[in-house]
Amino acid sequence: MYDFEPTRVKPDTQLVAETQKEFKHLGRIRLKPGHSLFAFNTKTTHLKKVEVQSQVMIDVKGQKKETKRAFQEPDTIYVTALNARNALRKIIKSFNHLNSIQT
């Protein structure tokens, strides 16, 4: 007879279930022509320029409709400005205004 030896099969890759991310609409910021969107992280005090993703859709009437989106990160304040220096100035101004209201 045949010698049957059971073998254990080990998977080469492990299946990892990806968590589904849910996005909430938190608000809108209108970008002025020539301005960029900047993100200021309040914990690390890091200012960076945000890349805005644009999507083009066609209406029922056949007209193009362009929407732009940026993904929100935790503990981040978003500001539109011409350059990083002006964005930082706007953030400092809003923090000073908040401090004057609280005291």
RODO-2510 file (C-alpha; in nm, 4 decimals, decimal comma):
residues 103
     n   res          X          Y          Z
     1     m     0,0000     0,0000     0,0000
     2     y     0,0876     0,3589    -0,0202
     3     d     0,2289     0,5387     0,2772
     4     f     0,0156     0,8457     0,3197
     5     e     0,1677     1,1144     0,5294
     6     p    -0,0565     1,4132     0,5987
     7     t     0,1129     1,7430     0,5281
     8     r     0,0200     2,0726     0,6693
     9     v    -0,0334     2,3500     0,4232
    10     k     0,0950     2,6876     0,5292
    11     p    -0,0369     2,9876     0,3425
    12     d     0,2270     3,1937     0,1677
    13     t     0,0442     3,5153     0,2295
    14     q    -0,1776     3,6233     0,5086
    15     l    -0,5035     3,7896     0,4287
    16     v    -0,5406     4,1104     0,6169
    17     a    -0,8811     4,2680     0,6304
    18     e    -0,8587     4,6333     0,5439
    19     t    -1,0551     4,8661     0,7589
    20     q    -1,3066     5,0684     0,5707
    21     k    -1,2458     5,4386     0,6067
    22     e    -1,5473     5,6582     0,6458
    23     f    -1,5167     6,0185     0,5409
    24     k    -1,7269     6,2904     0,6957
    25     h    -1,7961     6,6264     0,5414
    26     l    -1,6464     6,8719     0,7892
    27     g    -1,6777     7,1948     0,5980
    28     r    -1,5845     7,3863     0,2875
    29     i    -1,3034     7,6231     0,2065
    30     r    -1,3233     7,8338    -0,1047
    31     l    -0,9916     7,8553    -0,2885
    32     k    -0,9264     8,1946    -0,4397
    33     p    -0,7486     8,2036    -0,7768
    34     g    -0,3735     8,1787    -0,7237
    35     h    -0,4017     8,0617    -0,3622
    36     s    -0,3007     7,7237    -0,2226
    37     l    -0,4303     7,5132     0,0641
    38     f    -0,1998     7,4736     0,3638
    39     a    -0,2312     7,2370     0,6616
    40     f    -0,0966     7,3268     1,0064
    41     n    -0,0610     7,0359     1,2507
    42     t    -0,1205     7,1673     1,6019
    43     k     0,0675     6,8867     1,7783
    44     t     0,3869     6,8939     1,5736
    45     t     0,3585     7,2616     1,4675
    46     h     0,4369     7,1628     1,1097
    47     l     0,3030     7,3614     0,8126
    48     k     0,2774     7,1904     0,4753
    49     k     0,1131     7,2507     0,1405
    50     v    -0,1796     7,0165     0,0722
    51     e    -0,2292     6,8530    -0,2635
    52     v    -0,5889     6,8959    -0,3715
    53     q    -0,7425     6,6166    -0,5782
    54     s    -0,9754     6,7323    -0,8522
    55     q    -1,2496     6,5262    -1,0139
    56     v    -1,4362     6,6209    -1,3299
    57     m    -1,7920     6,4976    -1,3768
    58     i    -2,0524     6,5598    -1,6446
    59     d    -2,3960     6,6925    -1,5468
    60     v    -2,7254     6,5725    -1,6837
    61     k    -2,7184     6,8778    -1,9088
    62     g    -2,3772     6,7750    -2,0449
    63     q    -2,1783     7,0464    -1,8712
    64     k    -1,8517     6,9788    -1,6922
    65     k    -1,8518     7,0055    -1,3133
    66     e    -1,5160     7,0122    -1,1341
    67     t    -1,4918     6,9229    -0,7667
    68     k    -1,1767     6,9445    -0,5566
    69     r    -1,1165     6,7507    -0,2367
    70     a    -0,8558     6,7329     0,0342
    71     f    -0,8475     6,4640     0,2998
    72     q    -0,8671     6,5801     0,6587
    73     e    -0,5980     6,4725     0,9009
    74     p    -0,6465     6,4708     1,2787
    75     d    -0,5307     6,7760     1,4789
    76     t    -0,4875     6,9854     1,1652
    77     i    -0,6027     7,3353     1,0743
    78     y    -0,6508     7,4214     0,7068
    79     v    -0,5874     7,7706     0,5668
    80     t    -0,5832     7,9138     0,2151
    81     a    -0,3016     8,1552     0,1397
    82     l    -0,0783     8,2798    -0,1371
    83     n     0,2354     8,1282     0,0170
    84     a     0,3517     7,9521     0,3341
    85     r     0,4594     8,2742     0,5048
    86     n     0,1125     8,4251     0,4703
    87     a    -0,0499     8,0988     0,5832
    88     l     0,1589     8,1021     0,9005
    89     r     0,0693     8,4664     0,9592
    90     k    -0,3037     8,3846     0,9311
    91     i    -0,2711     8,0927     1,1741
    92     i    -0,0845     8,3046     1,4318
    93     k    -0,3469     8,5775     1,3955
    94     s    -0,6323     8,3311     1,4581
    95     f    -0,4543     8,1813     1,7635
    96     n    -0,3979     8,5290     1,9100
    97     h    -0,7620     8,6126     1,8518
    98     l    -0,8741     8,2950     2,0283
    99     n    -0,6442     8,3657     2,3240
   100     s    -0,7780     8,7195     2,3601
   101     i    -1,1361     8,5912     2,3659
   102     q    -1,0591     8,3269     2,6319
   103     t    -0,8832     8,5663     2,8689
***
